[in-house]
Amino acid sequence: MRINPTTRILHFLMIITVIYQLFSGLFMEVPEPGKIVGWSYVMFSWHIIFFGWLGFLLASIYAAIRLAEPGQWVRLIPWFSKEGRAAFVASAKEELPGIFKGQLRRPENQGALAGAMHGLGFTLLIMMGMTGAYVMNGVRSDGSMTTDMLLFLDLHSFFGVLIWAFLVLHVSMVIYHLILGHRHILDIFERIHINWK
């Protein structure tokens, strides 16, 4: 299995975007009229204007690329296909018991369980981007929000908690693979060679 340069670039950009979004969410403040602009306000602006839209765009591009590849969409989002659900259940039955015995499937042997987990990650990012965009584009000039916007703001925060959990589990599984000697897990970080011809 070779990871193509597009996937590597998108993965790297996604790491930067997600880490900024998660950590800025802990420290940023919503700017208020008459207050001196500090770093917490700048972080908020970058959160919504640059990194927020970038994360949503990257997740959407990745989803579109996978949609164009036969079989990849069903592997990442198996829930709407009978064959996809069956493959996921079979993969989960085969792989989950081995997780606690140090018998993880090697990353180069793509399984339905790993595919569905990656699909869950970018689906969460798309949902977080959509809820954040809804709130950002609907806030009134005085900063007030309607009830539906408050609901979407709560959903945005909820998806943020899920992404924190996903990130911790994702990194933990990478470390676990490395402990078991599965070096191919680092192929995603291989240097990108571009042929300019």
GUMI-985516 format. One line per 4 residues: number of its first residue (from 1); their letters; for each residue x, y, z of N, C-alpha, C. Coordinates in steps of 0.001 Angstrom, whole numbers, plus 500000, padded with zeros to 6 digits. Layout:
NUM	a	X/Y/Z/X/Y/Z/X/Y/Z  ... .
This chain:
1	mrin	500844/498811/500000/500000/500000/500000/500881/501241/500000  500635/502159/499068/501349/503419/499030/500351/504530/499255  500732/505473/500088/499867/506624/500353/500254/507709/499363  499294/508200/498605/499622/509170/497560/499904/510555/498151 .
5	pttr	500626/511407/497403/501004/512733/497906/499812/513595/498317  498690/513481/497606/497510/514285/497949/497026/513956/499353  496958/512661/499666/496518/512248/500998/497487/512746/502060  498806/512667/501764/499806/513133/502729/499655/514632/503003 .
9	ilhf	499515/515411/501936/499396/516865/502090/498139/517219/502873  497009/516602/502517/495756/516879/503221/495849/516475/504690  496486/515340/504961/496635/514870/506336/497474/515847/507150  498581/516315/506575/499463/517258/507264/498741/518575/507545 .
13	lmii	498053/519106/506532/497298/520352/506717/496184/520176/507747  495551/518995/507735/494481/518731/508694/495019/518700/510125  496204/518126/510306/496811/518100/511642/496994/519522/512165  497595/520386/511333/497832/521776/511742/496513/522466/512071 .
17	tviy	495525/522301/511185/494236/522961/511355/493524/522501/512620  493442/521191/512817/492703/520643/513961/493375/521023/515279  494710/520937/515323/495404/521297/516566/495177/522757/516906  495263/523633/515891/495005/525058/516175/493576/525256/516657 .
21	qlfs	492619/524661/515974/491215/524851/516331/490927/524375/517757  491437/523206/518100/491157/522661/519426/491783/523512/520526  493042/523907/520331/493709/524674/521387/493260/526125/521434  492955/526712/520282/492445/528095/520299/491080/528148/520973 .
25	glfm	490294/527059/520828/488987/527001/521472/489068/527068/522987  490216/526696/523542/490389/526729/524993/490721/528128/525508  491346/528967/524655/491879/530239/525143/491276/531483/524495  490585/531332/523377/490094/532508/522656/488928/533166/523383 .
29	evpe	488700/534431/523055/487574/535187/523584/486872/535894/522435  485558/536040/522557/484797/536757/521540/485044/538257/521718  485497/538958/520667/485768/540396/520788/484523/541184/521205  484731/542158/522051/483638/543008/522504/483953/544455/522159 .
33	pgki	482942/545249/521770/483168/546667/521418/483798/547430/522586  484779/548261/522263/485385/549115/523284/486524/548485/524050  486812/547198/523811/487909/546536/524515/489152/546483/523640  490312/546569/524288/491565/546501/523562/491719/545098/522971 .
37	vgws	492145/545051/521696/492296/543772/521019/493557/543076/521532  493384/541889/522121/494505/541093/522613/494615/539798/521841  495569/538935/522235/495802/537688/521521/494597/536759/521557  493848/536785/522664/492684/535897/522765/491623/536264/521736 .
41	yvmf	491542/537569/521389/490588/538005/520366/491097/537665/518958  492425/537806/518772/493018/537453/517476/492843/535952/517222  493032/535153/518279/492841/533708/518143/491418/533383/517713  490447/534126/518242/489050/533919/517860/488864/534218/516372 .
45	swhi	489454/535315/515909/489319/535688/514495/489927/534622/513593  491113/534136/513948/491744/533087/513152/490920/531804/513215  490331/531547/514366/489526/530338/514566/488354/530293/513593  487669/531422/513437/486461/531410/512608/486732/531765/511146 .
49	iffg	487693/532663/510910/487861/533163/509548/488828/532306/508734  489965/531935/509325/490971/531213/508545/490943/529709/508796  491272/529289/510000/491409/527858/510271/490070/527123/510245  489002/527790/510645/487689/527149/510619/487273/526777/509205 .
53	wlgf	487361/527740/508305/486994/527474/506916/487986/526526/506256  489279/526638/506626/490292/525745/506057/490016/524294/506441  489705/524056/507712/489404/522698/508167/488193/522111/507461  487150/522917/507338/485935/522477/506649/486236/522168/505183 .
57	llas	487037/523033/504553/487397/522852/503148/488233/521593/502950  489227/521376/503803/490090/520203/503680/489311/518906/503849  488438/518863/504868/487632/517661/505099/486709/517398/503913  486143/518463/503342/485241/518315/502197/485989/517852/500951 .
61	iyaa	487208/518397/500731/488030/517971/499585/488388/516497/499715  488794/516111/500928/489162/514711/501147/487967/513794/500893  486795/514209/501370/485587/513416/501155/485286/513299/499661  485440/514404/498918/485156/514396/497485/486134/513489/496729 .
65	irla	487424/513522/497117/488430/512671/496477/488093/511202/496697  487739/510869/497942/487408/509476/498246/486128/509044/497541  485195/509964/497369/483947/509655/496673/484221/509250/495222  485292/509828/494652/485622/509545/493254/486371/508230/493078 .
69	epgq	486827/507633/494171/487578/506378/494089/486653/505197/494379  486551/504239/493476/485653/503092/493670/485952/502347/494974  484923/502139/495762/485058/501359/496992/485534/502119/498206  486218/503256/498003/486774/503991/499145/485690/504649/499988 .
73	wvrl	484668/505187/499334/483614/505879/500081/482897/504911/501018  482596/503717/500517/481908/502708/501330/482804/502243/502474  484126/502196/502248/485046/501796/503307/485099/502842/504419  484996/504124/504039/485064/505205/505027/483708/505469/505685 .
77	ipwf	482638/505353/504902/481285/505582/505425/480455/504340/505111  480586/503279/505918/479936/502008/505579/478466/501914/505972  477948/502908/506683/476647/502782/507346/475467/502749/506390  475619/503253/505152/474486/503345/504229/474491/502244/503173 .
81	skeg	475380/501271/503345/475476/500183/502381/475433/498859/503139  474634/497939/502638/474539/496621/503277/475897/495928/503272  476600/495994/502137/477920/495376/502036/478913/496062/502965  478824/497392/503045/479722/498147/503912/479523/497808/505377 .
85	raaf	478258/497715/505796/477964/497366/507193/478437/495950/507510  478231/495035/506566/478657/493646/506778/480182/493568/506904  480902/494313/506053/482368/494318/506112/482854/494919/507428  482174/495976/507887/482555/496614/509152/482357/495650/510322 .
89	vasa	481204/494985/510370/480914/494040/511467/481921/492895/511459  482217/492357/510262/483182/491254/510155/484574/491705/510610  484967/492917/510198/486279/493449/510568/486356/493701/512070  485273/494237/512644/485248/494507/514087/485348/493213/514892 .
93	keel	484617/492169/514458/484668/490870/515150/486068/490262/515086  486730/490466/513962/488061/489904/513772/489130/490688/514542  489034/492032/514530/490122/492863/515040/489990/493287/516499  488775/493558/516974/488620/494093/518324/489166/493173/519421 .
97	pgif	488930/491862/519357/489500/491001/520413/491030/491058/520463  491653/491233/519303/493110/491256/519244/493734/492529/519775  492945/493607/519862/493479/494884/520343/494080/494729/521732  493435/493937/522573/493889/493786/523953/494944/492689/524102 .
101	kgql	495292/492042/522972/496300/490975/523013/497535/491340/522191  497609/492600/521754/498755/493019/520940/498744/492441/519550  497550/492202/519000/497432/491591/517677/496680/492516/516713  497143/493739/516623/496521/494684/515701/496838/494327/514259 .
105	rrpe	495859/494521/513397/496096/494337/511954/497118/495385/511507  498063/494980/510703/499071/495923/510216/498403/497010/509366  498865/498261/509491/498196/499373/508802/498173/499250/507289  499183/498535/506705/499181/498375/505248/498085/497429/504777 .
109	nqga	497540/496619/505693/496414/495736/505365/495114/496450/505731  494663/497292/504836/493515/498149/505129/492293/497320/505511  491745/497614/506691/490556/496919/507151/489357/497848/507215  488187/497254/507243/486954/498053/507273/486819/498834/508568 .
113	laga	487307/498277/509678/487210/498966/510969/488036/500249/510960  489291/500149/510513/490157/501334/510448/489590/502368/509473  489075/501897/508341/488484/502815/507362/487309/503583/507940  486438/502869/508665/485266/503519/509258/485664/504533/510324 .
117	mhgl	486753/504247/511061/487217/505187/512087/487774/506458/511448  488502/506316/510342/488992/507494/509624/487819/508293/509049  486841/507570/508533/485646/508239/508013/484909/509001/509094  484852/508421/510295/484221/509104/511419/484944/510406/511726 .
121	gftl	486271/510390/511648/487059/511592/511943/486731/512739/511011  486757/512493/509691/486492/513629/508817/485008/513990/508764  484125/513050/509085/482707/513383/509194/482487/514338/510369  483155/514078/511491/483069/514981/512650/483575/516377/512290 .
125	limm	484673/516431/511521/485214/517734/511125/484241/518494/510228  483603/517782/509309/482626/518433/508434/481444/518950/509258  480957/518129/510196/479829/518553/511036/480206/519750/511907  481429/519738/512439/481858/520865/513259/481972/522135/512412 .
129	gmtg	482504/521980/511198/482612/523128/510307/481256/523683/509904  480311/522803/509624/478969/523251/509223/478258/523988/510349  478349/523437/511573/477681/524102/512703/478350/525431/513022  479691/525467/512942/480409/526717/513204/480089/527776/512156 .
133	ayvm	480032/527364/510884/479723/528302/509808/478308/528852/509952  477373/528003/510368/475987/528440/510555/475914/529545/511610  476619/529323/512704/476600/530320/513780/477303/531594/513341  478475/531461/512728/479254/532633/512341/478506/533517/511346 .
137	ngvr	477800/532897/510409/477102/533668/509385/475759/534211/509852  475326/533836/511059/474018/534280/511518/474022/535207/512716  475200/535463/513284/475263/536349/514451/474922/537769/514033  474064/538415/514800/473680/539794/514486/474824/540753/514803 .
141	sdgs	474732/541962/514298/475799/542950/514488/476026/543291/515957  474993/543143/516792/475159/543426/518226/475649/542202/519000  475918/541098/518295/476434/539893/518933/475363/538922/519402  474087/539297/519279/473015/538415/519749/472757/537292/518738 .
145	mttd	472156/536197/519238/471876/535034/518395/470458/534549/518635  469871/533977/517610/468551/533381/517738/468670/532015/518413  467537/531428/518765/467537/530144/519468/468180/529042/518649  467916/529030/517342/468516/527987/516506/470036/528116/516455 .
149	mllf	470546/529354/516486/471992/529560/516479/472615/529106/517790  471927/529326/518889/472427/528857/520186/472493/527328/520198  471480/526683/519572/471487/525222/519465/472696/524763/518654  472946/525420/517512/474068/525037/516670/475407/525325/517351 .
153	ldlh	475455/526373/518191/476669/526654/518951/476938/525532/519958  475868/525041/520591/476010/523899/521508/476467/522649/520758  475905/522429/519565/476327/521281/518748/477791/521417/518343  478195/522643/518011/479585/522915/517635/480523/522535/518785 .
157	sffg	480158/522915/519993/480966/522575/521175/480968/521063/521418  479809/520430/521218/479704/518977/521405/480607/518235/520428  480590/518646/519151/481456/518007/518163/482931/518253/518507  483218/519414/519114/484588/519693/519550/485065/518681/520580 .
161	vliw	484200/518324/521530/484546/517320/522542/484786/515967/521873  483936/515616/520906/484100/514343/520192/485415/514316/519411  485796/515456/518831/487046/515501/518075/488246/515378/519011  488160/515978/520226/489220/515783/521226/489378/514282/521518 .
165	aflv	488258/513612/521747/488289/512176/522054/488858/511391/520871  488412/511735/519653/488898/511054/518456/490406/511243/518304  490878/512474/518526/492308/512768/518374/493146/511959/519369  492694/511913/520616/493421/511149/521646/493470/509667/521274 .
169	lhvs	492330/509111/520848/492290/507693/520468/493125/507423/519215  493070/508339/518262/493802/508183/517010/495312/508143/517271  495799/509118/518047/497232/509167/518365/497631/507949/519209  496752/507543/520130/497033/506362/520963/497192/505110/520109 .
173	mviy	496334/504962/519088/496434/503786/518219/497711/503824/517371  498128/505024/516955/499388/505150/516208/500548/504701/517085  500572/505165/518324/501638/504777/519268/501607/503268/519501  500412/502714/519644/500260/501266/519855/500822/500486/518664 .
177	hlil	500510/500946/517449/501051/500307/516243/502581/500344/516265  503148/501486/516644/504609/501612/516675/505228/500686/517709  504570/500554/518863/505055/499648/519904/505093/498215/519378  504104/497864/518552/504041/496514/517983/504961/496337/516774 .
181	ghrh	505681/497404/516414/506636/497314/515309/506063/497564/513935  504880/498153/513859/504237/498434/512565/504727/499787/512042  505876/499787/511405/506506/501034/510963/505757/501704/509803  504962/500934/509063/504252/501521/507917/503237/502579/508344 .
185	ildi	502914/502611/509630/501969/503619/510113/502518/505034/509894  503851/505143/509770/504487/506453/509574/504627/506830/508100  504149/505978/507198/504230/506293/505770/503512/507592/505425  502528/507943/506226/501771/509172/505972/502671/510404/506075 .
189	feri	503797/510273/506817/504713/511396/506996/505934/511319/506087  505925/510357/505161/507060/510222/504249/507214/511493/503427  508479/511834/503147/508747/513051/502391/508044/513006/501038  507433/514113/500673/506683/514179/499411/507639/514528/498271 .
193	hinw	507679/513680/497248/508503/513919/496068/507581/514357/494937  507820/515544/494422/506975/516075/493352/507759/516027/492039  507177/515407/491018/507782/515358/489700/507303/516559/488910  508185/517514/488672/507791/518776/488031/507773/518697/486506 .
197	k	508069/517528/485949/508103/517400/484481/506712/517461/483905 .
